[in-house]
């Protein structure tokens, strides 16, 4: 295993963080937004210039429901493909555009709908709990959807006599099984970015920041989760970081999350969890979106997200079940 690189202080969020003036292209995007009667949604993992001009920044499902409540004709979704699909599932009469259609997801790709259908055909009594990080086609053949923030609550409400298959993230599923005591069959999928975090890299970082708590996403591997002070969703990280008394906090998830943390929680320093080969961890798919592509997407209303209506309707049902169970 390669030796971890020395930590680069440039990826540590400054306590004295200050917003830069908007650029000309950011101003152009805001004008196009007005002309298109659009809403701009940005996931927590997007780059700072995108987050700064978004109407809402958050996780994928929360953003989709912000869009549903908004008086907008167009949704510009700055995230990855399955997130924009989710927005379209919930908002069928709105135009949903994604800055880069190639912004995919290794986790969603790990569970193709035909393979899941084949498993269901072979095991007809299986109850499928699908993490929202999956395609619309997978949602359409699932029984209930969950997020990293409500997965424990959702699984606890599945009837005890059901044989549960949790897709597609095996690490999140393992964490949920441990907290709920339920026996889950786990689909062999994972987020390529989150599995790069290691205990060795975090131990070296903690030695440089003694006393700093570690907050980690449940998509991380078990050894990393076990050494964390808190394991939670990206939305949960906001609450943890606000309430924890420490000035320095090590954040073990995609680096874009630090942009939101440093903006919303001034006076603290957020330290990006490193891997064994670099001082931070970017998702190459999330970073395909740029402000230039945002501008072009709004100007051309393309690339647009389209779904077959039958798939959209079938995918909406397990999402609605999740919401009913979460109310």
C-alpha positions as CSV (number, residue, x, y, z in Angstrom):
1,X,0.0,0.0,0.0
2,X,1.5,3.4,-0.9
3,X,2.5,5.7,1.9
4,X,0.0,8.5,2.5
5,X,1.0,11.9,1.1
6,X,1.7,14.8,3.5
7,X,-1.5,16.7,4.2
8,X,-2.0,19.7,2.0
9,X,-3.3,22.6,4.1
10,X,-4.9,24.1,1.0
11,X,-7.8,21.7,1.3
12,X,-8.5,22.7,4.8
13,X,-11.4,25.1,4.9
14,X,-10.4,28.5,6.3
15,X,-12.0,29.8,9.5
16,X,-11.9,33.2,7.8
17,X,-13.6,32.0,4.7
18,X,-15.1,34.9,2.6
19,X,-17.2,34.8,-0.5
20,X,-15.7,36.0,-3.7
21,X,-17.7,38.3,-6.0
22,X,-19.7,36.5,-8.6
23,X,-18.0,36.0,-12.0
24,X,-19.5,37.2,-15.2
25,X,-20.6,33.7,-16.1
26,X,-22.3,33.2,-12.8
27,X,-24.2,36.4,-13.4
28,X,-25.1,35.2,-16.8
29,X,-26.5,31.9,-15.4
30,X,-28.6,33.9,-12.9
31,X,-30.1,36.0,-15.7
32,X,-30.8,32.8,-17.8
33,X,-32.5,31.3,-14.7
34,X,-34.8,34.3,-14.5
35,X,-35.6,34.2,-18.2
36,X,-36.3,30.4,-18.1
37,X,-38.3,30.6,-14.9
38,X,-35.8,28.0,-13.6
39,X,-34.7,26.7,-10.3
40,X,-31.1,25.6,-9.7
41,X,-30.4,22.7,-7.5
42,X,-26.9,21.7,-6.4
43,X,-25.9,18.6,-4.6
44,X,-23.6,18.8,-1.6
45,X,-20.7,17.4,-3.6
46,X,-20.7,20.1,-6.3
47,X,-17.9,22.6,-6.7
48,X,-18.2,25.9,-4.8
49,X,-18.9,28.2,-7.8
50,X,-22.0,26.0,-8.5
51,X,-23.2,25.8,-4.9
52,X,-22.9,29.6,-4.6
53,X,-25.5,30.4,-7.2
54,X,-27.9,27.5,-6.5
55,X,-31.3,28.1,-5.1
56,X,-30.9,25.1,-2.8
57,X,-27.9,22.9,-1.9
58,X,-28.6,19.5,-0.3
59,X,-28.9,15.8,-0.9
60,X,-30.6,14.3,-3.9
61,X,-34.1,13.6,-2.6
62,X,-34.4,16.8,-0.6
63,X,-33.4,18.8,-3.7
64,X,-36.1,17.1,-5.7
65,X,-38.8,18.0,-3.3
66,X,-37.6,21.6,-3.1
67,X,-38.1,21.6,-6.9
68,X,-41.6,20.2,-6.5
69,X,-42.6,23.0,-4.2
70,X,-41.1,25.7,-6.4
71,X,-43.0,27.8,-9.0
72,X,-40.6,26.9,-11.8
73,X,-40.8,25.5,-15.3
74,X,-37.3,24.3,-15.5
75,X,-35.1,22.4,-13.0
76,X,-31.4,22.7,-13.6
77,X,-30.0,19.8,-11.5
78,X,-26.3,20.0,-10.7
79,X,-25.5,16.5,-9.6
80,X,-25.3,13.1,-11.2
81,X,-27.7,11.4,-13.6
82,X,-29.8,9.3,-11.1
83,X,-30.4,12.5,-9.1
84,X,-31.8,14.3,-12.1
85,X,-33.9,11.2,-12.9
86,X,-35.3,11.4,-9.3
87,X,-36.2,15.0,-9.9
88,X,-38.1,14.0,-13.1
89,X,-39.9,11.1,-11.3
90,X,-41.3,13.6,-8.8
91,X,-41.8,16.5,-11.2
92,X,-43.1,14.9,-14.4
93,X,-44.4,18.1,-15.9
94,X,-41.2,20.1,-15.5
95,X,-38.2,20.2,-17.8
96,X,-35.2,18.7,-16.0
97,X,-31.8,19.4,-17.4
98,X,-28.4,18.1,-16.3
99,X,-25.2,20.1,-17.1
100,X,-23.3,17.0,-18.3
101,X,-25.2,13.9,-19.3
102,X,-22.0,11.8,-18.7
103,X,-22.2,12.6,-14.9
104,X,-23.0,9.1,-13.9
105,X,-22.4,7.1,-10.7
106,X,-20.3,4.0,-10.1
107,X,-22.7,2.9,-7.4
108,X,-25.8,3.2,-9.5
109,X,-24.0,1.5,-12.4
110,X,-23.2,-1.5,-10.1
111,X,-26.9,-2.5,-10.0
112,X,-28.3,-2.8,-13.6
113,X,-32.1,-3.2,-13.7
114,X,-32.0,-6.5,-15.7
115,X,-29.7,-8.2,-13.2
116,X,-31.9,-7.1,-10.3
117,X,-35.0,-8.3,-12.2
118,X,-33.3,-11.7,-12.8
119,X,-32.6,-11.9,-9.0
120,X,-36.2,-11.1,-8.2
121,X,-37.5,-13.7,-10.7
122,X,-35.3,-16.3,-9.0
123,X,-36.4,-15.2,-5.5
124,X,-40.0,-13.9,-5.9
125,X,-40.5,-13.4,-2.2
126,X,-37.6,-10.9,-1.9
127,X,-38.4,-7.4,-0.6
128,X,-36.1,-4.9,-2.3
129,X,-35.0,-1.9,-0.3
130,X,-33.2,0.4,-2.7
131,X,-30.9,3.2,-1.8
132,X,-31.9,6.3,-3.7
133,X,-28.5,6.1,-5.5
134,X,-29.8,3.9,-8.2
135,X,-31.4,4.3,-11.7
136,X,-35.0,5.0,-12.3
137,X,-35.3,1.5,-13.8
138,X,-34.1,0.0,-10.6
139,X,-36.4,2.2,-8.5
140,X,-39.3,1.0,-10.7
141,X,-38.8,-2.7,-9.6
142,X,-38.0,-1.9,-6.0
143,X,-40.4,-2.1,-3.0
144,X,-39.3,0.9,-1.1
145,X,-36.6,3.6,-1.5
146,X,-34.4,4.9,1.3
147,X,-31.7,7.6,1.7
148,X,-28.6,7.4,3.9
149,X,-30.4,9.6,6.3
150,X,-33.5,7.4,6.7
151,X,-32.3,4.0,5.8
152,X,-32.4,2.7,9.3
153,X,-35.9,3.9,9.9
154,X,-37.2,2.5,6.6
155,X,-35.7,-1.0,7.2
156,X,-37.1,-1.1,10.6
157,X,-40.6,-0.8,9.1
158,X,-40.3,-3.6,6.6
159,X,-42.4,-6.5,8.0
160,X,-40.3,-9.0,10.0
161,X,-41.3,-11.9,7.8
162,X,-39.8,-10.3,4.7
163,X,-36.5,-11.5,3.1
164,X,-34.8,-8.2,2.4
165,X,-32.4,-7.5,-0.4
166,X,-30.6,-4.1,0.1
167,X,-29.3,-2.5,-3.1
168,X,-27.0,-1.2,-4.4
169,X,-24.6,-0.1,-1.6
170,X,-23.2,-3.0,0.5
171,X,-21.4,-0.7,2.9
172,X,-24.6,1.3,3.7
173,X,-26.5,-1.9,3.9
174,X,-24.0,-3.4,6.3
175,X,-24.3,-0.4,8.6
176,X,-28.1,-0.5,8.5
177,X,-28.1,-4.2,9.3
178,X,-25.9,-3.6,12.3
179,X,-28.1,-0.8,13.7
180,X,-31.4,-2.5,13.0
181,X,-30.5,-6.1,13.8
182,X,-32.2,-7.2,10.6
183,X,-30.6,-9.8,8.4
184,X,-30.1,-8.2,5.0
185,X,-28.9,-9.7,1.7
186,X,-26.5,-7.1,0.3
187,X,-26.0,-6.3,-3.4
188,X,-22.2,-6.2,-4.1
189,X,-22.1,-2.5,-5.0
190,X,-20.2,0.5,-3.6
191,X,-19.3,4.1,-4.2
192,X,-15.8,4.1,-5.7
193,X,-14.9,7.4,-3.9
194,X,-16.0,6.4,-0.4
195,X,-14.2,3.1,-0.4
196,X,-10.9,4.9,-1.0
197,X,-10.9,6.2,2.6
198,X,-8.7,4.0,4.8
199,X,-8.0,3.7,8.5
200,X,-4.3,4.2,7.9
201,X,-4.8,7.6,6.1
202,X,-7.2,8.8,8.8
203,X,-4.9,7.8,11.6
204,X,-2.1,9.9,10.1
205,X,-4.4,12.8,9.7
206,X,-5.8,12.6,13.2
207,X,-2.2,12.7,14.5
208,X,-1.8,16.1,12.8
209,X,-5.1,17.3,14.3
210,X,-5.3,15.7,17.7
211,X,-8.7,15.9,19.3
212,X,-10.5,16.6,16.0
213,X,-13.6,14.4,15.8
214,X,-14.2,12.3,12.6
215,X,-17.6,12.3,10.9
216,X,-18.0,9.8,8.1
217,X,-20.6,8.8,5.5
218,X,-22.1,5.3,5.9
219,X,-20.9,4.5,2.3
220,X,-17.4,4.2,3.8
221,X,-16.0,0.7,4.6
222,X,-16.7,-0.7,8.0
223,X,-13.2,-0.1,9.4
224,X,-13.5,3.6,8.7
225,X,-17.0,3.8,10.1
226,X,-15.8,2.1,13.3
227,X,-13.1,4.7,13.9
228,X,-15.5,7.6,13.3
229,X,-17.0,9.6,16.1
230,X,-20.2,9.9,14.1
231,X,-21.6,8.1,11.0
232,X,-24.3,9.9,9.2
233,X,-25.7,11.3,5.9
234,X,-24.4,14.6,4.4
235,X,-27.4,16.4,5.9
236,X,-26.6,14.8,9.2
237,X,-23.1,16.1,9.0
238,X,-24.4,19.7,9.1
239,X,-26.1,19.0,12.5
240,X,-23.1,17.2,13.9
241,X,-20.6,19.9,12.9
242,X,-22.9,22.7,14.2
243,X,-23.3,21.1,17.6
244,X,-19.9,19.6,18.3
245,X,-17.7,21.9,20.4
246,X,-14.5,21.1,18.5
247,X,-13.1,23.8,16.3
248,X,-11.5,21.3,14.0
249,X,-13.6,18.5,12.4
250,X,-12.4,15.8,10.0
251,X,-15.0,15.2,7.3
252,X,-14.9,11.8,5.6
253,X,-17.0,12.1,2.4
254,X,-16.7,13.7,-1.0
255,X,-14.7,17.0,-0.7
256,X,-17.5,19.2,-2.1
257,X,-19.3,18.8,1.2
258,X,-16.7,21.1,2.7
259,X,-18.0,24.0,0.6
260,X,-21.4,23.9,2.2
261,X,-20.0,23.3,5.7
262,X,-17.6,26.3,5.6
263,X,-20.3,28.6,4.2
264,X,-23.0,27.6,6.7
265,X,-20.9,27.1,9.8
266,X,-18.4,29.9,10.2
267,X,-15.8,29.8,12.9
268,X,-14.8,26.2,12.4
269,X,-12.2,24.4,10.3
270,X,-13.3,21.5,8.3
271,X,-10.6,19.0,7.2
272,X,-11.1,16.8,4.2
273,X,-10.6,13.1,4.8
274,X,-7.6,11.9,2.8
275,X,-7.0,8.7,0.9
276,X,-3.7,6.8,0.9
277,X,-2.7,8.7,-2.2
278,X,-4.1,12.1,-2.0
279,X,-5.1,14.7,0.6
280,X,-8.8,14.8,-0.4
281,X,-11.3,12.8,-2.4
282,X,-13.3,14.1,-5.3
283,X,-15.9,12.2,-7.3
284,X,-14.9,12.4,-10.9
285,X,-18.6,12.2,-12.0
286,X,-19.8,15.1,-9.7
287,X,-16.9,17.2,-11.0
288,X,-18.0,16.9,-14.6
289,X,-20.5,19.7,-14.0
290,X,-19.1,23.2,-14.5
291,X,-20.5,26.7,-14.5
292,X,-19.9,26.8,-18.3
293,X,-22.0,23.7,-18.7
294,X,-24.7,25.1,-16.4
295,X,-24.9,28.2,-18.7
296,X,-25.2,26.1,-21.8
297,X,-27.8,23.8,-20.3
298,X,-30.1,26.7,-19.4
299,X,-29.5,28.5,-22.7
300,X,-30.3,25.4,-24.8
301,X,-32.5,23.5,-22.3
302,X,-30.3,20.5,-23.0
303,X,-29.3,17.8,-22.0
304,X,-32.8,17.0,-20.9
305,X,-33.9,14.1,-18.8
306,X,-36.6,12.0,-20.3
307,X,-38.2,8.9,-18.8
308,X,-40.8,6.4,-20.1
309,X,-44.0,7.2,-18.3
310,X,-44.5,3.6,-17.1
311,X,-41.0,3.6,-15.5
312,X,-41.6,7.0,-14.0
313,X,-44.9,5.9,-12.4
314,X,-43.5,2.6,-11.2
315,X,-40.4,4.4,-9.7
316,X,-42.6,6.9,-8.0
317,X,-44.5,4.3,-6.0
318,X,-41.5,3.1,-3.8
319,X,-40.5,6.8,-3.3
320,X,-44.0,7.6,-2.1
321,X,-43.9,4.6,0.2
322,X,-40.7,5.9,1.7
323,X,-42.3,9.3,2.3
324,X,-45.3,7.7,3.9
325,X,-43.1,5.6,6.2
326,X,-41.1,8.7,7.1
327,X,-44.0,10.9,8.0
